[in-house]
Amino acid sequence: MFLQPNRTPLVAPERFRKIRELLEKRQTDLTLVMDNVNKSHNLAAIIRSCDAVGIHQVHAISYRSSIKTKQHTAAGASRWVKLRLSESITPVGEKLREAGAQILVAHYCPEAVDFRSIDYTRPTAIVMGEELRGPSQEALDLADNFIYIPMMGMVESLNVSVAAALILFEAQRQRQAAGLYDTKHFSDADLDRLLFEYTYPRLSHVLREQGKPYPPLDENGSFNNGDVTE
């Protein structure tokens, strides 16, 4: 299909502005690592929470094919959050540390601190472990700090997606108070690229396959589409 040459918006301007606002608030130095989280509803719930607090990219670790299948499904369903799949947490953690991130592993142990005592305005990676076994030994070996959620009842632990949400929204609270959502984390070039991909996912895929550049977007999300093939 060939688009006729015009600048008629192909997306509602209100939606385009919402996507731009989403990207301008994304926190590229805050991420979450799912260490063998294996239940589909937990994967989906954690990704939704990551979107809600403005995380751009999360990591899913699994060395078991059964979990990988569920993670691939979650990756396909995550429209607004990038999901990176890996077989080992060690290289992921090392790369995050090289980028300056503190690695926090949710794990109750004598060294663990109240999750609210951590400074989440720093570059941070939060590791959530498997539902039954908790974080792997590899994850524990990577930790800069262990964090826990104080509990006053008979229940010893929370569902992993609920625990992740509590920690993430504490990170959001601190970052919002520090004004970190008022500062763009992407370069102008990356913001323009992501804005086109989020607004026109199908067309951007076609253009990448054809080796063509994305056309520039105006303030309403329209572009000169005379020579763009969809």
C-alpha positions in Angstrom: 0.0 0.0 0.0 1.3 3.4 -1.0 0.4 6.4 1.2 -0.7 9.5 -0.7 1.5 12.6 -0.3 -0.1 14.7 2.4 0.3 15.6 6.1 -3.0 14.3 7.3 -2.5 12.9 10.8 -2.5 9.1 10.9 -2.9 9.2 14.7 -5.1 11.3 16.9 -3.1 14.3 18.1 -4.2 13.6 21.7 -2.8 10.1 21.6 0.4 11.3 19.9 0.9 13.9 22.7 0.3 11.1 25.3 2.9 8.9 23.8 5.4 11.8 23.7 4.7 12.6 27.4 5.2 8.9 28.2 8.6 8.9 26.6 9.7 12.2 28.1 9.0 10.7 31.6 10.7 7.3 31.0 13.4 6.5 33.6 16.2 4.8 31.6 18.3 4.3 34.7 15.7 2.4 36.6 15.0 -1.2 35.7 13.6 -4.5 37.1 15.1 -7.9 36.6 12.8 -11.0 36.8 15.0 -13.8 37.9 13.0 -16.9 36.7 9.6 -15.5 37.6 7.5 -18.2 35.9 3.8 -17.5 36.2 2.2 -15.7 33.3 0.0 -13.5 35.4 3.0 -12.4 37.6 5.0 -11.5 34.5 2.2 -9.5 33.1 1.4 -7.7 36.4 5.1 -6.8 36.9 5.4 -5.4 33.4 2.2 -3.3 34.0 3.7 -1.9 37.2 7.0 -1.1 35.4 5.0 0.9 32.8 3.1 2.7 35.5 6.2 4.0 37.1 7.9 4.9 33.9 10.4 2.1 33.3 11.5 1.8 29.7 13.2 -1.6 29.8 13.0 -4.7 32.0 14.9 -8.0 32.0 13.5 -11.5 32.2 16.0 -14.3 33.1 15.3 -18.0 32.5 17.3 -21.1 31.8 14.2 -23.3 31.5 12.3 -23.6 28.3 8.9 -23.6 30.0 9.6 -20.2 31.5 11.0 -18.8 28.3 7.8 -19.6 26.5 5.8 -17.6 29.0 8.3 -14.7 28.8 8.1 -14.6 25.0 4.4 -14.3 25.4 4.8 -11.5 27.8 7.3 -9.8 25.5 4.8 -9.8 22.7 2.1 -8.3 24.9 4.2 -5.6 26.4 3.3 -2.7 24.1 5.0 0.1 26.0 7.8 -1.6 28.0 10.8 -3.2 26.3 11.4 -6.7 27.6 14.9 -8.2 27.2 15.2 -12.0 27.5 18.4 -13.7 28.8 19.5 -17.2 30.0 21.7 -16.0 32.8 21.5 -13.1 35.3 25.2 -12.8 35.7 26.1 -11.0 32.5 22.9 -8.9 32.8 23.9 -7.8 36.3 27.5 -7.1 35.4 26.4 -4.9 32.4 24.0 -3.0 34.7 26.7 -2.5 37.3 29.1 -1.2 34.6 26.4 1.3 33.6 26.5 2.6 37.2 23.4 0.9 38.6 23.1 -0.3 42.2 21.7 -3.9 42.3 19.0 -4.5 44.8 17.8 -8.0 45.4 14.5 -8.6 47.1 15.4 -11.2 49.7 14.9 -11.5 53.4 18.1 -12.2 55.2 20.0 -10.8 58.2 21.7 -8.2 56.0 18.5 -7.0 54.3 17.2 -3.5 54.9 13.8 -2.0 54.7 13.1 -1.3 51.0 12.1 2.3 51.9 15.5 3.1 53.3 17.2 2.8 49.8 17.9 5.8 47.7 16.1 5.0 44.4 17.1 8.3 42.8 20.4 6.6 42.0 20.6 4.4 38.9 19.0 1.2 40.1 18.2 -2.4 39.1 15.7 -4.3 41.3 15.8 -8.1 41.2 12.7 -10.1 41.9 13.2 -13.9 42.3 11.2 -17.0 41.4 7.8 -17.4 43.1 8.7 -20.5 45.3 12.5 -20.5 45.5 13.2 -16.8 45.5 16.3 -15.3 43.9 19.0 -17.6 42.5 22.4 -17.8 44.0 23.8 -15.9 41.0 21.4 -13.1 41.8 22.4 -13.1 45.4 26.1 -12.9 44.4 25.4 -9.8 42.4 23.6 -7.9 45.1 24.8 -4.5 46.4 22.0 -4.6 48.9 19.2 -6.9 50.0 15.8 -5.4 50.6 12.7 -6.6 52.3 9.1 -5.4 52.9 8.3 -5.3 56.6 5.2 -7.3 57.5 3.1 -7.3 60.6 0.8 -10.3 60.1 1.0 -14.1 59.9 1.7 -14.2 56.2 5.5 -14.5 55.6 5.7 -13.2 52.1 3.8 -11.3 49.4 3.0 -12.4 45.8 6.0 -11.4 43.7 4.1 -9.0 41.5 2.6 -7.3 44.6 6.0 -7.0 46.2 7.5 -5.6 43.0 4.7 -3.0 42.8 5.4 -1.8 46.3 9.1 -1.4 45.7 8.6 0.3 42.3 6.1 2.8 43.6 8.5 3.8 46.4 11.1 4.3 43.7 8.6 6.5 41.8 7.7 8.5 44.9 11.4 9.3 45.5 12.1 10.1 41.9 9.1 12.3 41.5 10.0 14.3 44.7 13.5 14.7 43.2 12.1 16.0 39.9 13.5 13.2 37.9 10.3 12.8 35.9 10.7 16.4 34.7 14.0 15.7 32.9 14.3 13.8 29.6 16.4 10.7 29.8 16.6 10.1 26.1 18.7 11.9 23.6 16.7 13.9 21.0 17.6 11.3 18.3 16.5 8.4 20.5 13.3 10.2 21.5 12.4 10.9 17.9 13.1 7.3 16.9 11.1 5.8 19.8 8.3 8.3 19.2 7.8 7.1 15.6 8.1 3.4 16.7 5.6 3.7 19.5 3.2 5.8 17.3 3.5 3.7 14.1 4.7 0.2 15.2 3.7 -1.6 12.0 5.0 1.1 9.7 8.3 1.4 11.6 8.8 -2.3 11.3 8.3 -2.2 7.5 10.7 0.8 7.1 13.4 -1.0 9.1 13.1 -4.1 6.9 13.4 -1.8 3.8 16.4 0.0 5.3 14.6 3.3 5.1 14.8 6.2 7.6 11.7 7.3 9.6 10.1 10.5 8.3 10.1 13.3 10.8 6.9 13.9 12.7 5.3 17.3 13.3 3.7 18.4 16.6 0.5 16.4 15.8 2.2 13.2 14.8 1.7 13.6 11.1 4.4 13.3 8.4 5.0 13.8 4.7 4.1 10.3 3.6 4.2 10.6 -0.2 7.1 8.2 -0.6 6.5 5.9 2.3 5.5 2.3 1.6 3.4 0.5 4.2 
